[in-house]
Amino acid sequence: MISVPGIRLFTTTAVFTLVVATGILCTVPRAAAEDFKLSIGYIGNTYPNTSSKDIQAAVSVLIKKVAWEYFGRSEARYYDSADKMAADIKNGTIQVACLSSEEYLKLRSQARIEPILMTVGDHGRESELLLLVRRDSGIRSLGDLRNGSIVMPQRNTAESVFRVWLDTMLLREGKPESGAFFSAVKVAPTTAKVIMPVFFRQADACVVTRQAFELTAEMNPQISREMMPIARIENLFHGIISGDVKVSREIKERLRQAFLSLNKSPEGRQLMMLFHVSTFA
């Protein structure tokens, strides 16, 4: 396991930067390494209790140890503001950004980025998300919801995560983001007002946590009989690995596969244990 004496890294988003910057699993042929230089950016406020100098020192040490061996040319850049990061994405200085969900939503209004992966952790059922429809609707996949309506909670961070999860699934299937894919994306202040429009056929789908769905179904068992999930993500963290839309699908898929294969190396498994990540999605 790679260690940096005197430095502690605290957040799940930290593992994004370290893994991508060091290329721990992304083995690339030497010719490919010469043709492509991976540059990633991260914002300091995603690393609480750690100074920016500590972060840069840790990333620098890790890059020197393994970057050339596993990925070829790569670099990590520290930012103290999303505005500067957005400018560097636009001019091609960086291709990958490691962000919280809130930072992602802010940044994508300034630069053309799209999610590559989200983290899945080990915090239990309260953070599992469900995409729900009526059983008798005939809807069995995300694609069946094109031009349909969807409802999600209006709860700041949670709302951000719901929207980013939808966009990640849509982009992975080659579809437009939620605002263009659905005919209407509505928000509601309470769980009941998210679920009941679908139950009463006033909306086609909704996104809620499993905990919220089960609590609502306890009060009205008919809901669990007549509604069903067509997609889910378990134990969601709020970290987003996003990429410049100009980066080729081949590079993004290589990055994605590297993260999904992280548990196949001792170093990768140790990093996942350290940051309480069970897998990526």
C-alpha positions in Angstrom: 0.0 0.0 0.0 1.3 3.5 -0.9 1.6 5.7 2.2 2.7 9.3 2.7 4.1 9.9 6.2 2.4 12.7 8.1 -0.5 13.1 5.6 -4.0 11.9 6.0 -6.6 12.0 3.3 -10.2 12.1 4.4 -12.8 12.1 1.7 -14.1 9.6 -0.9 -13.3 12.2 -3.6 -9.7 12.0 -2.6 -9.5 8.4 -3.8 -10.6 9.6 -7.3 -7.7 12.0 -7.6 -5.1 9.6 -6.3 -6.3 6.7 -8.4 -6.6 8.6 -11.6 -3.4 10.7 -11.1 -1.4 7.6 -10.3 -3.0 5.4 -12.8 -3.0 2.5 -10.4 -4.9 0.1 -12.6 -5.0 1.8 -15.9 -2.2 0.0 -17.7 -1.6 1.5 -21.1 0.8 0.4 -23.8 3.9 2.7 -24.0 2.8 4.0 -27.5 -0.5 5.1 -26.0 1.3 6.7 -23.1 3.4 8.8 -25.5 0.3 9.9 -27.4 -1.9 10.9 -24.5 -1.2 12.8 -21.3 -3.8 12.5 -18.6 -4.3 15.8 -16.7 -6.8 15.9 -13.8 -8.1 18.7 -11.6 -9.3 18.7 -8.1 -10.7 21.5 -5.9 -9.2 21.9 -2.4 -12.4 22.1 -0.5 -13.1 18.4 -1.3 -10.3 17.5 1.1 -11.5 18.7 4.6 -8.9 19.0 7.4 -6.0 18.8 4.9 -4.1 21.9 3.6 -3.7 22.4 -0.1 0.1 22.0 0.2 -0.4 18.6 1.9 -2.7 17.4 -0.9 -0.3 18.5 -3.6 2.6 16.9 -1.8 0.7 13.6 -1.5 -0.3 13.5 -5.1 3.2 14.4 -6.2 4.8 11.6 -4.3 2.3 9.1 -5.6 2.7 10.2 -9.2 6.5 9.8 -8.9 6.1 6.3 -7.6 3.7 4.7 -10.0 2.4 7.1 -12.7 4.9 6.2 -15.5 4.7 2.5 -14.8 0.9 2.2 -14.9 -0.4 5.0 -17.0 2.4 6.9 -18.8 2.4 10.7 -18.7 0.0 12.2 -16.2 -0.4 15.2 -13.9 -2.7 16.5 -11.2 -3.6 20.1 -10.8 -4.9 21.8 -7.6 -7.6 24.5 -7.9 -9.1 26.8 -5.3 -12.1 27.7 -7.4 -14.4 26.1 -9.9 -14.1 29.1 -12.2 -10.4 28.5 -12.8 -11.0 24.8 -13.3 -13.8 25.5 -15.8 -11.4 27.8 -17.8 -8.7 25.0 -17.9 -11.3 22.4 -19.1 -12.3 24.8 -21.9 -8.7 25.4 -23.0 -7.7 21.7 -22.8 -5.3 22.0 -19.8 -7.2 19.3 -17.9 -9.5 16.5 -19.2 -10.8 15.0 -16.0 -12.3 16.7 -12.9 -12.8 15.0 -9.5 -15.7 16.7 -7.8 -18.5 16.5 -5.2 -22.0 16.4 -6.8 -22.6 20.0 -5.9 -19.3 21.1 -7.6 -20.2 19.0 -10.6 -23.6 20.7 -11.1 -21.9 24.1 -10.7 -19.1 23.3 -13.1 -21.2 21.8 -15.9 -22.9 25.2 -16.3 -19.5 26.7 -17.1 -17.8 23.9 -19.0 -18.9 21.0 -21.2 -18.3 18.0 -18.9 -20.1 14.7 -18.4 -20.0 12.1 -15.6 -17.8 9.1 -16.1 -18.3 7.3 -12.8 -19.8 7.7 -9.3 -18.7 5.9 -6.2 -20.6 3.2 -4.3 -19.8 2.9 -0.7 -20.7 0.9 2.4 -23.0 3.2 4.3 -26.2 1.1 4.3 -29.6 1.1 2.8 -30.5 4.7 3.6 -28.3 5.8 0.7 -29.7 3.4 -1.9 -31.5 5.1 -4.8 -34.4 3.7 -6.7 -36.0 4.7 -10.1 -39.6 3.7 -9.6 -42.5 3.2 -12.1 -46.0 1.6 -11.9 -45.9 -2.2 -12.6 -48.8 -1.9 -15.1 -47.2 1.0 -17.0 -45.3 -1.2 -19.4 -42.1 0.7 -18.6 -39.2 -1.7 -18.0 -36.1 0.3 -18.8 -34.7 3.8 -18.7 -35.1 4.1 -22.5 -38.9 3.5 -22.1 -39.1 6.8 -20.3 -38.1 9.0 -23.2 -40.4 12.0 -23.4 -42.0 10.9 -20.1 -42.2 12.8 -16.8 -40.2 12.2 -13.7 -40.4 13.5 -10.1 -37.6 13.8 -7.5 -37.2 15.2 -4.0 -36.3 18.9 -3.5 -33.6 18.5 -0.9 -30.4 20.3 -1.9 -27.6 17.7 -1.8 -30.0 14.8 -2.2 -31.6 16.4 -5.2 -28.2 16.9 -6.8 -27.3 13.3 -6.4 -30.6 12.1 -7.9 -30.1 14.3 -10.9 -26.5 13.3 -11.4 -27.4 9.6 -11.1 -30.0 10.0 -13.8 -27.6 11.9 -16.1 -24.9 9.3 -15.6 -27.2 6.4 -16.6 -28.5 8.3 -19.6 -25.1 9.3 -20.9 -23.8 5.8 -20.4 -26.6 4.6 -22.8 -25.8 7.3 -25.3 -28.9 9.4 -24.5 -29.2 13.1 -23.8 -29.1 14.5 -20.2 -32.3 14.4 -18.2 -33.5 17.9 -19.1 -33.6 17.0 -22.8 -34.6 13.3 -22.4 -37.7 13.8 -20.2 -40.6 15.9 -21.2 -40.8 17.2 -17.6 -38.5 17.0 -14.6 -40.4 18.0 -11.5 -39.3 18.4 -7.8 -41.5 17.9 -4.8 -40.9 18.9 -1.1 -41.9 15.6 0.5 -41.5 11.9 -0.2 -45.2 11.4 -0.5 -45.4 14.1 -3.1 -42.6 12.4 -5.1 -44.2 8.9 -5.0 -47.9 9.6 -5.2 -48.0 11.3 -8.6 -46.5 8.1 -10.1 -48.9 5.9 -8.0 -51.9 8.0 -9.3 -50.5 8.0 -12.9 -49.8 11.8 -12.9 -46.1 11.1 -13.6 -44.3 8.3 -15.3 -41.4 7.7 -12.8 -39.8 9.0 -9.7 -36.4 8.7 -7.9 -36.3 8.2 -4.1 -34.1 6.4 -1.5 -35.1 2.9 -0.7 -35.6 3.9 2.9 -38.2 6.5 1.9 -39.9 4.1 -0.4 -40.2 1.4 2.3 -41.4 3.8 4.9 -44.1 5.1 2.5 -45.1 1.5 1.6 -45.5 0.6 5.3 -48.2 3.2 5.6 -49.8 2.2 2.3 -48.9 -1.4 1.3 -50.6 -1.0 -2.0 -47.7 1.2 -3.1 -45.2 -1.7 -2.9 -47.6 -4.0 -4.8 -48.3 -1.5 -7.6 -44.9 0.1 -8.0 -41.5 -1.3 -8.9 -37.9 -0.2 -9.4 -36.4 -0.4 -12.9 -33.0 0.8 -11.8 -31.1 1.2 -8.6 -27.8 2.2 -7.2 -26.8 1.0 -3.7 -24.9 2.8 -1.0 -24.3 6.0 -3.0 -21.4 8.4 -2.2 -21.5 11.9 -3.5 -18.3 11.9 -5.5 -18.3 12.4 -9.3 -15.5 11.6 -11.8 -16.3 13.7 -14.8 -14.6 14.3 -18.1 -14.4 16.9 -20.8 -16.9 16.0 -23.6 -14.1 16.5 -26.1 -12.1 13.5 -24.6 -12.7 10.4 -26.8 -15.1 7.7 -25.7 -12.1 5.3 -25.8 -10.2 7.2 -23.2 -13.2 7.6 -21.0 -14.0 4.0 -21.2 -10.4 3.1 -20.4 -10.7 5.3 -17.3 -14.0 3.7 -16.4 -12.7 0.2 -16.8 -9.7 1.1 -14.7 -11.9 2.1 -11.7 -14.2 -0.8 -12.1 -11.2 -3.2 -12.0 -9.6 -1.5 -9.0 -10.2 -4.4 -6.7 -8.1 -6.7 -8.8 -4.8 -5.2 -7.4 -3.6 -5.2 -3.8 -3.0 -1.4 -4.0 -6.4 -0.8 -5.4 -8.1 -3.0 -2.7 -6.2 -1.2 0.0 -7.3 2.2 -1.4 -10.9 1.1 -1.6 -10.8 -0.1 2.1 -9.1 3.1 3.2 -11.9 5.3 1.6 -14.8 2.9 2.4 -15.6 2.3 -1.3 -17.1 -1.0 -2.2 -17.1 -0.4 -5.9 -17.8 2.2 -8.6 -20.9 2.7 -10.8 
